[in-house]
Each structure stands twice: as structure tokens, then as C-alpha cells.
């Protein structure tokens, strides 16, 4: 696994956490929730692409086409 992926996920998590706290302090709970959901979607898209690469690698290893 790439260590860069872990750093990217951690960076997204830190940014989302800071934005979430700032928006909650400003009593913008709806925007805070939307920011959290957007961060979750970004991270899931990164993970899903890596899972797709994993399945492609497994298919190539076992000769499944």
C-alpha cells in the first residue's frame, strides 16, 4: 500500500475536522454536516479506486479475464 494514500486520507480528515469545528462554533450545523459528508465521499472515492486496482491485480495474477 502506498504511504501517500494514508497521508492523503489523514490530511482530508484533519481539514474536515477543523472545518467542522469552525462551522459548529459559528452555529452552522448543517454546513458542518455537509462538510463531513463531503470529506467522507472524497475518502471513499480514493479507497474505492485502490480496491478496483486490487481486484485488477488479483485477476491478472490468477489469469482471470
VOSERO-965099 format. One record per atom (N, C-alpha, C, O, CB): residue number from 1; residue in one letter; atom name; x, y, z. Coordinates in pm, 1 decimal, always signed. Atoms other than C-alpha are relative to their C-alpha. Glycine has a CB too. Layout:
residues N
{NUM,"A","CA",{X,Y,Z}}
...
end
This chain:
residues 65
{1,"X","N",{+84.5,-117.9,+0.0}}
{1,"X","CA",{+0.0,+0.0,+0.0}}
{1,"X","C",{+88.9,+124.0,+0.0}}
{1,"X","O",{+192.9,+128.8,+65.7}}
{1,"X","CB",{-96.1,-0.1,+122.2}}
{2,"X","N",{-73.0,-125.2,+4.3}}
{2,"X","CA",{+118.6,+346.6,-78.2}}
{2,"X","C",{-15.1,+75.9,+131.1}}
{2,"X","O",{-125.2,+87.6,+185.0}}
{2,"X","CB",{-48.1,+85.6,-116.7}}
{3,"X","N",{+5.9,-81.8,-120.8}}
{3,"X","CA",{+207.7,+554.9,+223.8}}
{3,"X","C",{-61.9,+135.0,-32.1}}
{3,"X","O",{-115.7,+201.8,+56.2}}
{3,"X","CB",{+140.3,+18.1,+61.1}}
{4,"X","N",{+59.9,-126.7,+41.6}}
{4,"X","CA",{+93.6,+857.5,+21.5}}
{4,"X","C",{-151.0,-1.2,+19.4}}
{4,"X","O",{-210.0,+100.2,+56.7}}
{4,"X","CB",{+33.5,+29.2,-146.1}}
{5,"X","N",{+145.1,+10.5,-16.8}}
{5,"X","CA",{-264.3,+732.5,+32.8}}
{5,"X","C",{-38.9,+23.8,+146.1}}
{5,"X","O",{-137.7,+91.6,+174.2}}
{5,"X","CB",{-50.2,-138.5,-47.0}}
{6,"X","N",{+29.0,-19.0,-142.1}}
{6,"X","CA",{-255.5,+720.4,+411.9}}
{6,"X","C",{+14.8,+145.8,+38.5}}
{6,"X","O",{-66.4,+198.4,+114.6}}
{6,"X","CB",{+92.1,-86.8,+86.2}}
{7,"X","N",{-19.0,-141.9,-28.7}}
{7,"X","CA",{-118.3,+1074.6,+427.1}}
{7,"X","C",{-112.0,+84.7,-58.9}}
{7,"X","O",{-156.5,+180.9,+3.7}}
{7,"X","CB",{+134.1,+47.0,-53.9}}
{8,"X","N",{+110.0,-74.7,+61.3}}
{8,"X","CA",{-386.3,+1199.0,+187.0}}
{8,"X","C",{-127.9,-14.7,+81.6}}
{8,"X","O",{-199.8,+82.8,+103.3}}
{8,"X","CB",{-23.5,-47.7,-144.1}}
{9,"X","N",{+119.9,+23.5,-80.8}}
{9,"X","CA",{-662.1,+1039.6,+394.3}}
{9,"X","C",{+9.9,+75.5,+132.5}}
{9,"X","O",{-88.2,+133.5,+178.9}}
{9,"X","CB",{-19.8,-151.3,+25.7}}
{10,"X","N",{-18.8,-73.6,-124.9}}
{10,"X","CA",{-514.5,+1187.7,+712.2}}
{10,"X","C",{-16.0,+149.9,-21.8}}
{10,"X","O",{-73.8,+218.4,+62.6}}
{10,"X","CB",{+137.7,-30.1,+59.3}}
{11,"X","N",{+12.5,-143.1,+29.0}}
{11,"X","CA",{-492.9,+1532.4,+550.3}}
{11,"X","C",{-146.1,+39.0,-18.5}}
{11,"X","O",{-190.0,+142.1,+32.4}}
{11,"X","CB",{+80.7,+36.8,-125.3}}
{12,"X","N",{+142.5,-27.9,+17.8}}
{12,"X","CA",{-856.1,+1518.0,+441.9}}
{12,"X","C",{-70.7,-4.0,+135.3}}
{12,"X","O",{-156.0,+80.3,+163.1}}
{12,"X","CB",{-64.3,-101.7,-97.9}}
{13,"X","N",{+61.4,+9.9,-132.0}}
{13,"X","CA",{-953.9,+1408.8,+791.7}}
{13,"X","C",{+28.7,+121.0,+86.9}}
{13,"X","O",{-60.4,+170.5,+155.8}}
{13,"X","CB",{+47.7,-124.3,+69.5}}
{14,"X","N",{-35.9,-117.4,-80.2}}
{14,"X","CA",{-765.9,+1695.2,+956.4}}
{14,"X","C",{-72.7,+124.0,-50.0}}
{14,"X","O",{-125.4,+201.8,+29.5}}
{14,"X","CB",{+151.9,+23.0,-3.2}}
{15,"X","N",{+68.7,-116.7,+55.8}}
{15,"X","CA",{-910.2,+1954.4,+718.5}}
{15,"X","C",{-148.5,-3.0,+32.0}}
{15,"X","O",{-206.4,+99.1,+69.3}}
{15,"X","CB",{+20.4,+6.7,-151.2}}
{16,"X","N",{+143.0,+12.2,-28.9}}
{16,"X","CA",{-1263.4,+1822.7,+765.1}}
{16,"X","C",{-26.5,+23.3,+148.0}}
{16,"X","O",{-126.0,+86.9,+183.0}}
{16,"X","CB",{-52.3,-138.5,-42.4}}
{17,"X","N",{+19.9,-19.3,-143.6}}
{17,"X","CA",{-1224.3,+1816.1,+1143.4}}
{17,"X","C",{+8.8,+148.0,+37.9}}
{17,"X","O",{-71.0,+197.1,+117.6}}
{17,"X","CB",{+103.6,-80.9,+79.2}}
{18,"X","N",{-14.2,-143.0,-29.9}}
{18,"X","CA",{-1104.3,+2177.1,+1153.8}}
{18,"X","C",{-120.1,+77.9,-51.9}}
{18,"X","O",{-176.2,+161.5,+19.0}}
{18,"X","CB",{+129.8,+55.8,-61.5}}
{19,"X","N",{+116.7,-69.3,+55.0}}
{19,"X","CA",{-1380.4,+2296.3,+922.3}}
{19,"X","C",{-126.1,-31.1,+79.2}}
{19,"X","O",{-209.5,+56.7,+101.1}}
{19,"X","CB",{-20.1,-38.2,-146.2}}
{20,"X","N",{+115.9,+40.2,-78.3}}
{20,"X","CA",{-1635.9,+2101.2,+1122.3}}
{20,"X","C",{-6.6,+78.7,+130.8}}
{20,"X","O",{-112.6,+129.1,+167.7}}
{20,"X","CB",{+4.4,-150.8,+28.4}}
{21,"X","N",{-2.5,-74.7,-125.9}}
{21,"X","CA",{-1529.1,+2264.9,+1447.7}}
{21,"X","C",{-28.1,+148.6,-20.9}}
{21,"X","O",{-101.2,+209.9,+56.8}}
{21,"X","CB",{+134.6,-17.7,+68.5}}
{22,"X","N",{+23.9,-141.4,+28.4}}
{22,"X","CA",{-1522.9,+2612.5,+1293.4}}
{22,"X","C",{-147.0,+26.4,-31.2}}
{22,"X","O",{-205.1,+123.4,+17.4}}
{22,"X","CB",{+87.3,+46.0,-116.7}}
{23,"X","N",{+140.4,-19.7,+36.2}}
{23,"X","CA",{-1868.9,+2572.9,+1145.7}}
{23,"X","C",{-92.6,-23.7,+117.8}}
{23,"X","O",{-194.2,+44.7,+130.3}}
{23,"X","CB",{-38.1,-92.0,-114.3}}
{24,"X","N",{+84.2,+21.9,-117.8}}
{24,"X","CA",{-2013.9,+2433.1,+1467.5}}
{24,"X","C",{+8.3,+117.0,+97.2}}
{24,"X","O",{-91.8,+153.4,+158.9}}
{24,"X","CB",{+40.3,-129.0,+70.6}}
{25,"X","N",{-14.3,-117.2,-87.0}}
{25,"X","CA",{-1873.1,+2726.4,+1665.8}}
{25,"X","C",{-77.9,+118.9,-55.0}}
{25,"X","O",{-125.3,+203.5,+20.8}}
{25,"X","CB",{+148.0,+37.2,+16.2}}
{26,"X","N",{+75.2,-107.9,+63.4}}
{26,"X","CA",{-2039.1,+2959.2,+1414.5}}
{26,"X","C",{-148.7,-34.5,-10.0}}
{26,"X","O",{-225.0,+36.4,-75.6}}
{26,"X","CB",{+56.8,+29.4,-139.3}}
{27,"X","N",{+138.6,+48.4,-2.1}}
{27,"X","CA",{-2366.6,+2768.4,+1471.1}}
{27,"X","C",{-53.0,-27.6,-140.4}}
{27,"X","O",{-167.4,+4.3,-172.9}}
{27,"X","CB",{-90.0,+101.4,+69.8}}
{28,"X","N",{+37.4,+43.1,+134.7}}
{28,"X","CA",{-2372.3,+2638.5,+1114.7}}
{28,"X","C",{+6.2,-152.4,-4.2}}
{28,"X","O",{+89.7,-210.8,-73.2}}
{28,"X","CB",{+94.0,+63.6,-109.1}}
{29,"X","N",{-4.2,+145.2,-13.8}}
{29,"X","CA",{-2451.1,+2278.6,+1198.8}}
{29,"X","C",{-28.0,-72.9,-130.8}}
{29,"X","O",{+30.2,-178.1,-157.2}}
{29,"X","CB",{-99.1,-44.0,+104.0}}
{30,"X","N",{+31.2,+66.0,+126.7}}
{30,"X","CA",{-2599.8,+2195.5,+858.9}}
{30,"X","C",{+121.5,-1.8,-93.0}}
{30,"X","O",{+150.4,-103.0,-156.9}}
{30,"X","CB",{-117.8,+70.0,-68.8}}
{31,"X","N",{-118.8,-5.6,+84.2}}
{31,"X","CA",{-2288.9,+2312.4,+674.8}}
{31,"X","C",{+110.8,-89.0,+55.4}}
{31,"X","O",{+187.7,-147.4,-20.9}}
{31,"X","CB",{+49.4,+144.1,-12.5}}
{32,"X","N",{-99.1,+88.0,-61.4}}
{32,"X","CA",{-2070.7,+2125.0,+923.4}}
{32,"X","C",{-26.2,-145.6,-38.0}}
{32,"X","O",{+66.2,-221.2,-68.0}}
{32,"X","CB",{-1.0,+16.2,+153.0}}
{33,"X","N",{+35.4,+136.9,+38.4}}
{33,"X","CA",{-2259.2,+1805.0,+849.0}}
{33,"X","C",{+28.6,-24.6,-147.6}}
{33,"X","O",{+77.7,-131.6,-183.8}}
{33,"X","CB",{-147.7,-27.7,+30.2}}
{34,"X","N",{-26.8,+15.5,+142.7}}
{34,"X","CA",{-2233.3,+1860.6,+474.3}}
{34,"X","C",{+150.3,-7.5,-27.4}}
{34,"X","O",{+193.5,-81.3,-115.9}}
{34,"X","CB",{-62.2,+115.8,-78.6}}
{35,"X","N",{-145.3,+6.7,+14.5}}
{35,"X","CA",{-1858.8,+1921.8,+507.3}}
{35,"X","C",{+51.2,-137.8,+39.2}}
{35,"X","O",{+138.4,-193.6,-27.4}}
{35,"X","CB",{+68.1,+108.3,+85.3}}
{36,"X","N",{-39.4,+133.6,-44.1}}
{36,"X","CA",{-1821.8,+1596.6,+697.2}}
{36,"X","C",{-36.3,-104.3,-104.6}}
{36,"X","O",{+43.6,-192.9,-134.8}}
{36,"X","CB",{-66.4,-34.2,+133.8}}
{37,"X","N",{+42.4,+95.6,+102.9}}
{37,"X","CA",{-2019.5,+1406.9,+434.9}}
{37,"X","C",{+84.3,+13.3,-126.5}}
{37,"X","O",{+118.0,-86.9,-189.6}}
{37,"X","CB",{-148.3,+20.4,-33.7}}
{38,"X","N",{-84.0,-19.7,+118.4}}
{38,"X","CA",{-1817.1,+1563.1,+152.9}}
{38,"X","C",{+138.6,-61.1,+22.0}}
{38,"X","O",{+194.2,-122.9,-68.8}}
{38,"X","CB",{+12.5,+150.5,-33.3}}
{39,"X","N",{-129.1,+61.4,-30.4}}
{39,"X","CA",{-1494.2,+1457.4,+324.3}}
{39,"X","C",{-7.5,-151.3,-5.2}}
{39,"X","O",{+84.3,-217.0,-54.4}}
{39,"X","CB",{+48.7,+44.2,+136.5}}
{40,"X","N",{+18.7,+145.0,+4.1}}
{40,"X","CA",{-1628.7,+1106.3,+365.1}}
{40,"X","C",{-7.6,-50.3,-143.7}}
{40,"X","O",{+51.0,-153.4,-176.7}}
{40,"X","CB",{-126.6,-39.8,+76.2}}
{41,"X","N",{+11.6,+40.3,+140.0}}
{41,"X","CA",{-1719.3,+1087.4,-3.3}}
{41,"X","C",{+135.9,+5.5,-69.4}}
{41,"X","O",{+169.3,-83.6,-147.5}}
{41,"X","CB",{-100.9,+89.7,-73.6}}
{42,"X","N",{-133.1,-12.5,+61.3}}
{42,"X","CA",{-1372.0,+1209.5,-105.9}}
{42,"X","C",{+88.1,-118.2,+39.2}}
{42,"X","O",{+154.8,-177.6,-45.5}}
{42,"X","CB",{+67.3,+133.0,+42.0}}
{43,"X","N",{-83.1,+111.0,-47.7}}
{43,"X","CA",{-1201.0,+946.7,+109.6}}
{43,"X","C",{-50.0,-132.5,-58.0}}
{43,"X","O",{+30.5,-217.0,-97.3}}
{43,"X","CB",{-0.1,-5.6,+154.8}}
{44,"X","N",{+53.4,+123.8,+56.6}}
{44,"X","CA",{-1435.0,+671.8,-10.5}}
{44,"X","C",{+35.3,-15.1,-147.2}}
{44,"X","O",{+62.3,-126.1,-193.1}}
{44,"X","CB",{-150.8,-4.8,+17.3}}
{45,"X","N",{-38.1,+7.8,+140.4}}
{45,"X","CA",{-1361.3,+758.8,-372.7}}
{45,"X","C",{+147.1,-39.5,-15.6}}
{45,"X","O",{+181.9,-114.6,-106.7}}
{45,"X","CB",{-26.2,+133.8,-69.3}}
{46,"X","N",{-141.4,+39.0,+5.3}}
{46,"X","CA",{-987.0,+730.8,-305.2}}
{46,"X","C",{+16.0,-147.8,+31.8}}
{46,"X","O",{+93.7,-217.5,-33.5}}
{46,"X","CB",{+83.3,+84.5,+98.0}}
{47,"X","N",{-11.5,+139.8,-41.3}}
{47,"X","CA",{-1032.4,+395.2,-132.5}}
{47,"X","C",{-59.4,-92.6,-105.6}}
{47,"X","O",{-3.6,-198.8,-133.4}}
{47,"X","CB",{-69.6,-22.1,+135.2}}
{48,"X","N",{+64.2,+84.1,+100.8}}
{48,"X","CA",{-1268.7,+257.8,-397.8}}
{48,"X","C",{+90.5,-16.7,-121.8}}
{48,"X","O",{+96.6,-125.1,-179.9}}
{48,"X","CB",{-135.4,+60.0,-42.2}}
{49,"X","N",{-90.0,+14.0,+114.5}}
{49,"X","CA",{-1018.1,+333.0,-672.8}}
{49,"X","C",{+113.3,-98.3,+30.4}}
{49,"X","O",{+153.5,-175.5,-56.7}}
{49,"X","CB",{+57.9,+136.7,-39.1}}
{50,"X","N",{-105.5,+94.8,-37.6}}
{50,"X","CA",{-748.2,+142.6,-482.8}}
{50,"X","C",{-53.5,-142.9,+7.5}}
{50,"X","O",{+17.6,-237.1,-27.5}}
{50,"X","CB",{+61.6,+39.7,+134.8}}
{51,"X","N",{+59.8,+133.6,-3.3}}
{51,"X","CA",{-984.1,-150.9,-427.4}}
{51,"X","C",{-18.8,-52.7,-142.1}}
{51,"X","O",{+0.4,-171.7,-167.0}}
{51,"X","CB",{-135.3,+2.5,+75.0}}
{52,"X","N",{+11.0,+39.6,+140.4}}
{52,"X","CA",{-1051.0,-155.7,-802.6}}
{52,"X","C",{+133.4,-46.1,-55.0}}
{52,"X","O",{+140.4,-145.3,-127.5}}
{52,"X","CB",{-53.4,+115.1,-83.7}}
{53,"X","N",{-134.0,+42.0,+42.5}}
{53,"X","CA",{-677.5,-172.0,-865.8}}
{53,"X","C",{+37.2,-134.8,+60.9}}
{53,"X","O",{+100.7,-217.1,-5.0}}
{53,"X","CB",{+104.3,+105.9,+39.0}}
{54,"X","N",{-27.5,+127.4,-65.6}}
{54,"X","CA",{-651.6,-457.0,-614.7}}
{54,"X","C",{-67.7,-114.4,-74.2}}
{54,"X","O",{-5.1,-217.4,-99.0}}
{54,"X","CB",{-46.5,+3.4,+146.1}}
{55,"X","N",{+70.6,+105.3,+72.0}}
{55,"X","CA",{-917.6,-660.0,-797.0}}
{55,"X","C",{+60.9,-24.4,-137.3}}
{55,"X","O",{+68.9,-138.8,-182.0}}
{55,"X","CB",{-146.9,+35.4,-14.0}}
{56,"X","N",{-66.5,+17.9,+129.1}}
{56,"X","CA",{-746.9,-595.1,-1131.1}}
{56,"X","C",{+129.6,-79.5,+14.9}}
{56,"X","O",{+160.0,-165.9,-67.3}}
{56,"X","CB",{+29.2,+136.3,-64.1}}
{57,"X","N",{-124.2,+72.8,-25.4}}
{57,"X","CA",{-417.8,-718.0,-986.2}}
{57,"X","C",{-28.0,-146.6,+28.9}}
{57,"X","O",{+43.1,-234.4,-20.2}}
{57,"X","CB",{+76.0,+63.0,+116.8}}
{58,"X","N",{+35.6,+138.8,-32.2}}
{58,"X","CA",{-583.3,-1030.1,-846.6}}
{58,"X","C",{-42.4,-74.0,-126.3}}
{58,"X","O",{-4.7,-189.5,-146.2}}
{58,"X","CB",{-113.4,-4.5,+105.5}}
{59,"X","N",{+39.6,+63.9,+125.8}}
{59,"X","CA",{-743.9,-1101.8,-1184.7}}
{59,"X","C",{+120.8,-31.4,-86.8}}
{59,"X","O",{+126.0,-137.3,-149.2}}
{59,"X","CB",{-97.1,+89.1,-76.8}}
{60,"X","N",{-118.6,+24.8,+80.7}}
{60,"X","CA",{-406.7,-1066.9,-1357.0}}
{60,"X","C",{+86.5,-111.0,+58.3}}
{60,"X","O",{+144.5,-190.0,-16.2}}
{60,"X","CB",{+81.1,+126.8,-13.2}}
{61,"X","N",{-81.2,+104.1,-63.7}}
{61,"X","CA",{-229.9,-1288.6,-1103.1}}
{61,"X","C",{-56.9,-138.5,-29.3}}
{61,"X","O",{+17.9,-230.6,-62.2}}
{61,"X","CB",{+7.5,+23.1,+152.1}}
{62,"X","N",{+61.0,+131.8,+18.8}}
{62,"X","CA",{-478.2,-1573.8,-1139.6}}
{62,"X","C",{-42.2,-25.4,-144.0}}
{62,"X","O",{-96.9,-131.4,-174.4}}
{62,"X","CB",{-119.7,-14.6,+90.7}}
{63,"X","N",{+31.4,+19.5,+140.8}}
{63,"X","CA",{-527.7,-1524.8,-1512.0}}
{63,"X","C",{-147.1,+3.2,-31.3}}
{63,"X","O",{-190.8,-58.8,-128.3}}
{63,"X","CB",{+55.5,-127.8,-45.9}}
{64,"X","N",{+144.0,-11.7,+24.7}}
{64,"X","CA",{-895.8,-1440.2,-1489.2}}
{64,"X","C",{-23.9,+123.3,-86.3}}
{64,"X","O",{+24.4,+232.2,-55.2}}
{64,"X","CB",{-80.7,+8.9,+134.6}}
{65,"X","N",{+23.4,-113.7,+89.3}}
{65,"X","CA",{-1018.2,-1221.1,-1773.7}}
{65,"X","C",{-143.9,+26.7,-19.6}}
{65,"X","O",{-180.2,+119.3,-92.2}}
{65,"X","CB",{+63.6,-22.2,-131.8}}
end
